[in-house]
Each structure stands twice: as C-alpha cells, then as structure tokens.
Amino acid sequence: MRIRATAAAVTVSGALALTAFAVPAAQADNGWQGTGVAQKSLVDLVKDHASSAAPKAKARALAADEPYALNLKFSGVKINNGKPIVAGTTNKVTVPVTYNVSFGSDPGIFADDFIIGIGLYWSNASETDGNYLGTNGSTCQVSASSATCKDTVTITPKLDLYNSDAGAKWTAEGVAIAPNGEDIDSDDADLSKVGFVSQDGVAKKVALQRYAKLSTNATPEPIKKGKTLTVKGALTRANWDTAKYAGYTQQKVTLQYRKKTSSTYTTLKTVTSDSKGNLSTTVKASADGYFRYKFAGTSTTPAVTSTSDFVDVR
C-alpha cells in the first residue's frame, strides 16, 4: 500500500515491528502454510507510531520488555526471478517470491502461530516519500533446521503505485516472528517471550517499471519506389499517478526495417519522441518490407518493440 509524507517506509524493528504482521493461517503438517506479511498493517503502524504523526490516545506505547533474537536466517531470496516487476495502469500483477531459511531449535518456529514473510520497501533520504509492499503468504517445506519457501507479491497499480516507485531503490526485508502464544497485538503481551528477527537487504535485485507501448504506421501505402515514406508512431507508458497512459517524451527510439525476403531487421535511424511521445521521420521507399520502432528501455521503463507495419513498394 502506498505511503506518503511520513517516516513510514523504512525498516521497522524490535517491539514496534511486531504490529506490522498479521496472524497466519493454520500450518500444514509438512511445513508453514499461508504465513506472510500483511500489506495494510504497516500503514496502520505508521499512523500510530511514525515520528511525524500526531500522538493518538489509542497508540500503543512501547513496551518495556523487548522480543528476544530469533535464531533464523534468510538466504537465496528472489523477487520475480530477479527481473523487474512491470505494471500497467489497471491489471493486477502477481509475481513469484522464493527464499530459503535456516534456523535453530526454538520450539516457537514450529508452532501454529509462527509468522514469516518478505516485505519490499523504499524511502527517500528525507523519509518523506516511499512505499511498502507485502507478500501474500508463504508456503514452506520445512526440515529439522531449514526450509524452502514460495510466496507471491500482488500489485494493484491504481491502489499501490505512484510514478516515483519506478526506478526507486527498492530493498527486500525478511521478517519472522515466533509469538509463542502471546497476542502480539495486545497491550498486555509479554514481548520478552516473543522471538523476532528482521533481516534487511535479502534480495539483490528488486525493481518496478512502468509498462510501455509503442506503435508504428508507415504511409502512404502502397508507394512507388524512390518516393518518400513517412513513418509515424507513439511511445507511451503507464502513469501510475493518473492511472492512464501518457507519452514518454524525449526518448531515443530506433527505426528498423527488413525486406520481405529477409528475416533480419536493420536499423535505419534514431528518432527522438516529442513532447507528447510521438515519433515521426521519413525514408525513401526501396522494396517491399516491414518497418518497426524499437525502444531500448530505461531504469523506469522496460524495452518495447512495436508491431511491424508492411509497406508495398511498386
């Protein structure tokens, strides 16, 4: 869920972090089933505890007792198989999350109330902007001292994303909690009985990008050999602030061509998109063939290639 103008989108730890996670579903006999991070929970945490928030009567005071360090370590965390998460404006995007954990003999790790999950977050230097995304719930195959886990992250662009999320320095945090029968949302919880571990930076590559579209239209068709052909197009990308597509301006896009008898495209020239993302250039018609625009992509926007437009040269 999107978080703005608070100190919220940063790693939380200790007693405060315990309220950021939901109570898991019942576990399967062969592992941890349906345990994970609740997306809404961190927002609630921020409203009550962020340094920039006004004091509230119902805000939970920091307990004098602190959770003990849980002997558990995350490794091999992969978000979307190491590829950027690309989202448009309307469709939900769900990507895989996989990770491993190793742990000690703490009985709380094997209890029904054990919680484990991965959270994704970023914040700017002043902590006035950022975002947090939680996993849907891990399913893990557990042995005596290790486990392999699978999970997913689901993003609803209209609700979860703003343009500043693209290209931001996202990081992943692994969190595990062993409540050991304590109600961690209660003011009366004895946190000294609760095991907790937060491991930051567990994934090497986490990136979000704004889905892009690219078109090509060559005219006139048909055309006489040697005459001037105009090739237009448009480069647009998802605008998460408005939930619409908008022109991607001042971007270099290559115009490519292949003869009807060939299977290989060659680059003819580079064209720069205008203030509305439009593309336009001219070439001399030489032979029947296909024209297309190709965009190499940026840190905020993935590469995209348009559908080819066939031109009949007579």
PyMOL commands that set and color helices and strands:
alter all, ss='L'
color gray80, all
select helices_A, chain A and resi 14-20+39-49+80-82+107-110+157-160+163-165+191-193
alter helices_A, ss='H'
color red, helices_A
select strands_A, chain A and resi 2-4+31-35+68-69+72-79+85-87+93-103+115-123+129-134+138-142+146-155+171-178+195-200+208-210+212-219+228-239+244-247+252-259+266-272+278-284+289-295+304-305+309-311
alter strands_A, ss='S'
color yellow, strands_A
deselect
rebuild
show_as cartoon
